[in-house]
Amino acid sequence: MAELDPHIHQPTRLRILMLLSGVDLADFTFLVNTLGLTKGNLSSHMSRLEEAGYVEVTKSFDGKIPNTAYSLTRNGRSSLEKYWRAIDDIRHGAE
């Protein structure tokens, strides 16, 4: 049976990766509001995803206001695809 990536299988991180898979870039505020997470919770999950090499962090300024944005890396996209294949294998094995 296929192994499920624990970095992705955690429900909140799966939601984050699914959201990032549909956009080029998403800023911190957008993610907090869309996912309904606290800033600390989102920050913690993003740190884990960055450490795994699944997301890239871009820090910039909008005037004097700092902005943090995230994008899915090539490795993150590939790992998410492998995750869904593993889920499909599990589903089909259960039939």
Secondary structure, DSSP 8 states (H G I E B T S, - for coil): -----HHHHSHHHHHHHHHHHTSS-EEHHHHHHHHT--HHHHHHHHHHHHHTTSEEEEEEEETTEEEEEEEE-HHHHHHHHHHHHHHHHHHHHT-
